[in-house]
Amino acid sequence: MLLKHYVKLYVPLKKQVACPYLVEINLKFIQRTIEYSLAVIKEHSVSPIIVAFGIHPTKPSVANDLVQSDPIPYAKEYPCKPWAKSFYILDPITINSHVYEQPLKPLVAVEHFLHKQKRTLLGMDSKERADETIQLLYTIAKQIFQNDTTLEERAIDVLLNVCEQTQKQFYKIKEALEIENLEELKKRTREYPEDGYMYLETCKTKYRRVSLPETPDLPEEAKKDGPSTSEYNEDFLPASNLSKTKPPGFTFIESFKSNQKKMNWNACINAGRAKGFFKSYKDTNSLKATMADIPAAMN
């Protein structure tokens, strides 16, 4: 959700505690800020302190009048007498030399969070994702906007999560290929693809039951940051081959079922786990839900 213009006024319960704070997230209309300040003075008889967070760099018409702030080194000040006590401005330029500090100063983190405008924490760099203030801001944003999240945004979040989990599974397979012990190598390279297959089958079963829109187009940011289409112009797993191949776990289920008068799923999953199968399933219900999506294994 992109921020366009947002104003919040903080007023102390007792005037002697502190003066009101006027927080504005937009720098396009200094005139509006002056109007707000005068309204605060009229209502509370005290000059406000203004902190403005710019989503984009401050325009020259305002930036040319800014001076470096002594009390806040990552902000600049705008001349504001007599309609405000202080007017601090933070934007991508003022915090530029402070975004590499760890941990981030809280106000720097707020400005960076607003400027980046990433939909999820995954969109931030790894160091930014580890910052406690950034994490807190995403938690607060989620609580505020969770009821306003569109179906398309939910679908994108699901897609990103599935992609991330699948990437991790491919990385496990890559690491397994470095194992020198042949028996262990065979075991890992058999288990990891099977677990990945079962995970994706579980996702298919789960999200077919959820009312989600058609698969959305990737955001422009993803198109720019992602690999070129030439890197993936080959279908590494043709559908014709996949349809003829069953993972060992499903073959085990078919074999187990053929020897039973009545299918006992608890016994099946326990026997399968003893042979190294079904480690990715939480319980019998998740296994049955996946199997229900593969008719050939249920017959």
Sequence and secondary structure as in RCSB ss.txt:
>XXXX:A:sequence
MLLKHYVKLYVPLKKQVACPYLVEINLKFIQRTIEYSLAVIKEHSVSPIIVAFGIHPTKPSVANDLVQSDPIPYA
KEYPCKPWAKSFYILDPITINSHVYEQPLKPLVAVEHFLHKQKRTLLGMDSKERADETIQLLYTIAKQIFQNDTT
LEERAIDVLLNVCEQTQKQFYKIKEALEIENLEELKKRTREYPEDGYMYLETCKTKYRRVSLPETPDLPEEAKKD
GPSTSEYNEDFLPASNLSKTKPPGFTFIESFKSNQKKMNWNACINAGRAKGFFKSYKDTNSLKATMADIPAAMN
>XXXX:A:secstr
      EEEE  SSTTT   EEEES  S HHHHHHHHHHHHHHHSS  EEEEE SS   HHHHTT EE SS TT 
EE   TTT SEEEEE TTTTGGGTTSSS  HHHHHHHHHHH  SSGGGS HHHHT HHHHHHHHHHHHHHGGG  
HHHHHHHHHHHHHHHHHHHHHHHHHHTT   HHHHHHHHHHHHHHHHHHHHHHHHHHHSS   S     HHHHHH
S  GGGG S SS HHHHTT   HHHHHHHHHHHT SS  HHHHHHHHHHTT  TT SSHHHHHHHHTT HHHH 
